[in-house]
Amino acid sequence: MKTKLAIIFGGVSTEHEVSIVSAASVAKHLDAERFEAVYVGIAKDGRWLMGPGAFDYLKGDAAADVRRVLLSPDPAHHGFVDLESGEITRIDAIFPVLHGPRGEDGTIQGLFELAGIAYVGCGVMASAIAIDKDMTKRVLSQHGIPVVKGTSVSSDAWLSDKAEVMNEIGKTLKFPLFVKPATMGSSVGVVKVDEPEGLEAAISQALKYSLKVVVEQAVEQPLEIEVAVLGNGEPKASIPGQIIPGGEFYDYADKYINDNSRAVIPAPLDRASLDNIRFMAEEAFAAIGGTGLARVDFLVSGERCYVNEINTLPGFTSISMYPKLWEATGLGYRELISRLIELALERREAEDGLIKTIELIKPLGV
């Protein structure tokens, strides 16, 4: 029998449209001989819509063939409940092609855990750590993995004493700086600040996307290197690739709008450096407790190499770096998707074998 796979996409985040493009690519390349796809789109207002017209509905076709559903947290249902008829659609696994908050931050992964359904990608803890750039830096630093020097600013601290925050940043970091929303992906809201006069506006802008921002010291003339990681207990890293941005850095427009960036695979580094970066990617993935997949991004300047961030559900179009890196390493797009689903099922089987409850044993004579 085929594995019944729910592909979930859209979502309530600024990366809604990117998610739709990624999911369409996954659906197109899914091995139809092994998997039966069920499409579930999450509208921007949070409604879940299942059916063959889910892609069309999220693109604006109100007459598309969909019905409103919810994923039941009851493991006995093992699937989706139709909100009108109460009909249950049972599934075997979920591929959440969701980027950004409420997609790769551990929230929806928690729902999958309650439902007892296998799902592609990292679990709750790893997802929650990786979506938060500040927490990622803290965890990696604890494991001795190099990260760029920086600090974090909460919205509360900013509102209570901007002057003190600005003063502390000025004393500890050197310009130019990068200001980033701590919990956003796809470089949304990222600004480079060359002079102190632009810092206040950059932090205020970034806090419109996240309740915490990360302020980092710019790395001198860095190479932007990306590595794809795949696996559960014994993760493996792909050949590293270099992103050459069209602008000063690899921003949202470069990734999804103007197509001015280009990729070089393998990255133009010596063998020792490439091997070291692959090892660091595997170590970073293990440090956050990753499973399934992630893309680990690096900044390389001279002999110094820093982990910039970890993306637990990176872009998944056929031209996105994650599948392109694995293709260059010898694993094709269709085989990659199949392997990710297999890893999800393997992890679910292992977790289902754990003891969930303990029967209390009465003392003798009671």
Summary of the structure (lengths in Angstrom):
residues: 366
radius of gyration: 21.6
end to end distance: 50.3
largest distance: 78.4
contacts: 1217
relative contact order: 0.13
helix: 34%
strand: 25%
